[in-house]
Amino acid sequence: MKLQHRAWLLVLMIVGLAAVGAMFGARYIVSDSFRQLEIEQVEREGERARRLLAQQLGALQATVQDYAWWADTAAFAAGENPSFPADNFAADSLASLRVSDVLLSSAKGEVITALSRGDASMDPLPPQRVAAFAPLLDQLKAAADPRATLTTYLSIDRQLWLVAGAAIHDSGREDASTAGFLLMARHFDQAELAGFSDVLMMPVGLSFDDPGHAGVHAHPVFLDHGDDQVHAVITDHAGRPVAELLLTPDRRLAEAASSLAWTGMGLALLAGLLALMVLVPMLDRLLLRRLQDLHGDVKTLSEKGPLVAGPIAVRGQDEIGQLAESINALVERVRQDHESQREAFARQEVLQAQLAQSQKTEALGRLTGGIAHDFNNSLAAITGWVRLAAEDLDDGHPSQEALQQAQKAMRYADGLMRQLLAFGRQAPPKLRRLHWTSLIEETRQLVASGLTRNCELVVDYGVDDDEVDADPTQLQQVMVNLLINAADAMQGKGRIAIRLQAVTQPSASGIRLPDEFLVLPAGNYLVLSIEDEGPGIPVELRQRLFEPFYTTKPKGKGTGLGLSVAQGIVARHHGTIGVLSEPGQGACFMVGLPVSRRDSAIPAITSPGGLAGEGRRVLFVDDDQLVRHAWSALLERKGWQVTRARDGEEAWAQFSQTGKQWDVVLTDQSMPRLDGVGLATRIREAGAKTPIVLMSGHVNEVPADALQGLFASVMHKPVEAAELERVLRSVVAPVSPQDTVS
């Protein structure tokens, strides 16, 4: 063989070996790099899935702590308040909280309540789940800490359960001890798994087989058919494996890497064929260096992470450039997903804060409903005795003024209780015809005592006819709230202008009104303006002023309920409220109410003269001794013959057994053994035509059909003595001379 041929053969062998080496080298480098990138990616996906599941477990733990550190839960665990489970563990409420099972035990670990949420009701918890939850109760009990908590995962019958527990104690008491223990569980069923898959944006499954990877929380599994998986191990509170999340991540990156590897091999083979034509340097320049640069960018991306590293440089428009663009698009998608998760988490935080505020509001409504009966009974008794004392003294007696002020204070207390009930139950206002200017003067004197600090109040009454139909307590609350807000806007120093004007809609009489007044029907209105000299309200905040729980005041200075409650009160008065404000020129809140209708729908209350009873017989039923004695004495002084009864059963016994012909029955609603509706029902079923008057602080709890069909009149405690006399006179037939009892 000639030397030339040997040289050619040697060159061919060297070029062939170089080409083959370049092909397999490129395949190895690209495949290994992308495989490592894929492994790191799937491990991150596994950890992300574990963290997301842990967040759901944390949300369940927060719900458990809310219930466990509640005074009502502690009372139930101590053997009080037996209606607590039915009131607080309804199927719909637990469904909104995504709670499947509830287990509550005493401080000794004895199970008190064990419930499982069904489709529409709560069912007893199956024994096998009670047995599975029992060791967790023992661990909480062993902690001996009133604030002990526990979160874990359980596998029951090859199903995953998220379980959270906490020791029960009254958080309002510093020395509160453990009253019991509360466990809540969420069944991670197929519906939960489907939602979990939507959040992760990849198919997710569950495996309860032994993972066989001690100490490894997330690892890839490469399957023969190419659908690689990520196994994320779920461990309980003791670190023991419970189940595995089987994630199937996107395979586009691996496919792109494989395509790139084959492209590199083909280019390497072409380089070998063109090496004799001096294309090896060009191949090195056009391909291998670009691959190395791409590999370096991908490695940097892998080391720094997609959130920190910059974009990969796109060099050329061929497959390598397209691969770089694909990687950049994938990184951008990861960043968008991260931002979406961050925003979702922020929205979740806002919703949780709103939920906490709504729970506070609900608790306030329940509190007012719970104390209304006793509070109104006390007010009714005090009102009766004060009225008796006032009648016993001469008109010129020095104590008459004090007694009149006491009666005014009791009426104001009654109005406050009605407002609390209206806030908790959305009860309608108790309308009466009043002079708005007089109420403004009372409010001005009230807030001038310090509520508006050092602000100057300037009042301008531009109307002669100032009568409106309103609840004075609720309307006063609106004005007090607006005046305090105006003072806060000026840091307690400045001038607050109060104006009362008459307008006619829709012309508005040339007065500039907020846009909210456009919805008012045509008619005559009185408009109250409260204007401050503060910094004004930014345009972007005006649309949210009346949103519940929204406030611009610093933390701890406002609840976000003042303006929303004021808007609700004005709306129930058939009016509207709005604001005019320019930045730097203060704010002017305007309240518009219809002028008084002046009809019989809102009568004025007058005190009748003479003896109202004229010897008529009344059966007075109330479970409060103070109320019975006070109002019985007052009625007897007015000429009524009063027979007292402690509850509905005693009243029914007197009504049915004594044979007396009662002229009227005056009864309370909430009483032991038999309430007012039950007593009225028995009287009507017996065929008696005796008029029945209901006088109660829980009128809103009586069904409307019962009020219309059973009672001749309904009164809300506490009542004015003159109003009670007027009502009793109206329901009792006039006394004939032969019926008069001396």
Buried (B, 14 or more C-beta within 10 A) or exposed (E): EEEEEEEEEEEBEEBBEBBBEBBBBBBEBBBEBBBEBBBBBBBBBBBBBBEBBBEBBBBBBEBBBBBBBBBBBBBBBBEEBEEBBEEBBBBEEBBEBBBBBBBBBBBEBEBBBBBBBEEEEBEEBBEEBBEBBBEBBEBBBEBEEBBBBBBBBBBBEEEBBBBBBBBBBBBEEEEBEBBBBBBBBBBBEEEBBEEBBEBBEBBBEBBBEEBEBEEEBBBBBEEEEEEBBBBBBBBBBEEEBBBBBBBBBBEEBBEBBBBBBEBBBEBBBBBBEBBEEEBBEEBEEBBBEBBEBBBEBBBEBBEEEBEEBEBBEBBEEEBBBBBBBBBBEBBEEBEEBEEEBEEEEEEEEEEEEBBEBEEEBEBBBEEBBEBBBEBBBBBBBBBBBBBBBBEEEEEEEEEBEEBEEBBEEBBBBBBBBBBBBBBBBEBEBBBBBBEBBEBBEBBBEBBEEEEBBEBEBEEEBEBEEBBBBBBBBBBBBBBBBBBBBBBBBBEEEBBBBBBBBBBEBEEBEEBEBBEBBEEBEEEEBBBBBBBBBBBBBEEEEBEEBBEBBBBBEEEEEBBBBBBBBBBBBBEBBBBBBBBBBEEEEBBBBBBBBBBBEEEEEBEEEEEEEEEBBBBBBBBBBBBBEBBBBBBBBBBBBBBBBBBBBBBBBBBBEBBEEEEEEBBBBBBBBBBEEBBBBBBBBBBBEEEBEBBBBBBBBBBBBBEEEBBEEBBBBBBBBBBBBBEBBBBBBEBBEEBEEEEEEE
